[in-house]
């Protein structure tokens, strides 16, 4: 094998390893739910005092108080992992333990340098969509 071929193989292998690492960063377990086949999100899907992660849409929707729905990016601001769960008043990242408020997306714990980006929601009847 000549040097150019060896270099090509090594670079190609490194790229595959990096892609596998990045794919593993987005946790699909533990609360990473997606909307139904139609992509519609129902208000009844979002528990009062909690929320739900819609990994496919990169979205977290919370309901801090009855009838008040908030939307946030599902991408952790620490290293870009996908948050996985919403429990005990926080949105939780499984990678390094960052926690965010369900009320405003602000950092409540962990290494995250800033809060989750807010997403504008439109609530019509029992349906929630991005505005």
C-alpha positions in Angstrom: 0.0 0.0 0.0 1.5 3.4 -1.0 1.5 6.5 1.3 -1.4 8.2 -0.5 -3.6 5.1 -0.1 -2.6 4.6 3.5 -3.3 8.3 4.3 -6.7 8.0 2.5 -7.6 4.9 4.6 -6.5 6.6 7.9 -8.4 9.8 7.2 -11.5 7.9 6.1 -11.4 5.7 9.2 -11.0 8.8 11.4 -14.1 10.4 9.8 -16.2 7.3 10.4 -15.1 7.3 14.1 -16.0 10.9 14.5 -19.4 10.4 12.9 -20.1 7.5 15.2 -19.1 9.6 18.2 -21.3 12.4 17.2 -24.2 10.1 16.5 -23.8 8.7 20.0 -24.0 12.1 21.6 -27.7 12.5 20.9 -29.4 10.1 23.4 -32.5 8.5 22.0 -33.6 6.8 25.3 -35.3 7.9 28.4 -38.0 10.4 27.3 -36.8 11.2 23.8 -40.3 11.0 22.3 -41.5 12.1 19.0 -44.9 13.3 17.9 -47.3 11.0 16.2 -47.2 10.2 12.5 -48.8 13.5 11.6 -46.2 15.4 13.7 -49.0 16.9 15.7 -48.4 17.6 19.4 -51.4 17.5 21.7 -51.7 19.7 24.9 -52.7 16.5 26.7 -49.2 15.0 25.9 -47.5 17.6 28.1 -47.9 17.0 31.8 -48.5 20.0 34.1 -45.3 20.7 36.1 -43.3 18.7 33.5 -42.7 18.4 29.8 -41.7 16.2 27.0 -38.7 15.9 24.6 -39.5 15.7 20.9 -36.1 14.5 19.7 -37.1 14.3 16.0 -38.1 18.0 16.1 -35.2 19.1 18.3 -37.8 20.5 20.7 -38.8 20.4 24.3 -42.3 21.5 25.4 -43.0 22.1 29.0 -46.1 23.1 31.0 -44.9 24.8 34.2 -48.4 25.7 35.2 -51.8 24.5 33.8 -52.4 25.9 30.4 -49.0 27.6 30.1 -46.8 25.9 27.4 -43.2 26.8 26.8 -40.9 25.6 24.0 -37.1 25.2 24.0 -34.4 23.8 21.9 -33.6 20.2 22.8 -29.8 20.8 22.2 -27.8 21.1 25.4 -25.6 24.3 25.4 -22.7 22.4 27.0 -21.6 20.1 24.2 -24.6 19.8 21.9 -26.1 16.5 23.2 -29.9 16.1 23.0 -31.6 16.5 26.3 -33.5 13.4 27.3 -36.0 13.8 30.1 -38.1 16.3 32.0 -38.4 15.5 35.7 -38.8 17.3 39.0 -39.0 20.8 37.3 -36.0 20.4 35.1 -35.0 19.5 31.6 -32.1 17.1 31.9 -29.2 16.3 29.7 -27.8 12.7 30.1 -24.3 13.5 28.8 -22.8 15.6 31.6 -25.7 16.4 33.9 -26.8 19.8 32.8 -30.3 20.8 34.0 -32.5 23.6 32.8 -35.6 25.2 34.2 -39.0 24.1 32.7 -40.2 27.7 33.2 -37.6 29.7 31.2 -34.9 27.3 30.0 -32.3 28.8 32.3 -29.4 26.7 33.7 -30.3 25.1 37.0 -27.2 22.9 37.3 -24.3 21.2 35.5 -21.7 22.5 33.1 -24.0 24.2 30.6 -22.8 27.8 30.0 -26.2 29.3 29.1 -29.9 28.4 29.0 -31.8 26.6 26.3 -32.9 28.7 23.3 -36.6 29.5 23.5 -38.9 28.4 20.7 -42.2 30.2 19.9 -45.2 27.9 20.2 -48.7 28.3 18.8 -51.5 26.7 20.9 -54.8 26.3 19.1 -57.4 24.2 20.9 -55.6 21.0 21.9 -52.8 21.3 19.4 -49.3 22.7 19.8 -47.2 23.7 16.8 -44.1 25.9 16.3 -45.1 29.4 15.5 
